[in-house]
Amino acid sequence: MGVDPSEEAKDILSYKEAQGFTWPMTTADVQMLKSYNVTRQAAHMTVDSNGVVVSGLRYGSETANSWRELFESLVGS
């Protein structure tokens, strides 16, 4: 989920395609942020198809490869 208000969905899609990511990416509205207790921009998390947070990463602790490995492990879960 993108929570940066300056990012638009089209930019996220472009980034996803350029990186070859196959998992869904989206933006979040204020209600979603409240539901997941996101209180600052540096919150990175993955949410499964049931809406359960399955991982959270500190800002700057992830690399493109670590994100790829995480999401690939979640595909189909």
N, C-alpha and C positions, 0 to 999 in steps of 0.2 A: 504494500500500500504506500502510495506517496502522500505525504502530509505537508509538503512544502507548498504554500499557496501560490508561489510563483511558477510551479510546474503545471503544465497542462497535459491532459491525457494524451494528446497527439505526440508530445515530446517523449513521454514515457514509452509509448508504442514504438516510436522511432528508435529509442535507445535499446529497447527489448529486441527489435529486429536486427539492429546493428551488432548486438552481442550474441545473437543466435539463441536467446533464451526461449524455451518452449512452454514455460509455465505462465499462468495468468498474472498480470500486473494491473493495478488499478490505483485510483486516488481514493481518499477517504474524506467523508464530510464530517462536520463537527460532532454529530451524534455518534458516529462510529468511533471517533477519537475518545469521546467520553465513555463509551461502552467498554473500550479496551484500556481505559485509564492512561492514555497517552497524554503526558503533560509537557513535553518539549519535543522539538523537531528531531532530536538525536535518538529517538526511539525507533529501533528497527526490529520487526518481528515477523514471523511467518504464522499464518493462520490456516488450519486445515479446513476441509470442506464442511465440517460441522461447526466452524466458527471458534474452534479451540486454539489458543495460542500454543504452538508447539516448539517455538524457540524465540529467544530474544538476544540481540547482539548489541553491544555498546558501540556508540558512534566511533568509527575509525578502526574498529577491531576486525572488520571483515575485508576481504579482498574479492575481486571478481571471481576468482577460482573458488573461494570458500562459499560464496553465494551460490555458484553453479552446483557445487557438490551438495549443499544443503537442499536446494530445490529439486535436484535430480533424485535425491533420496526420498523426497516427499511425493514425487509424481506417482500417482496410483495408490497412495496410502489413504 
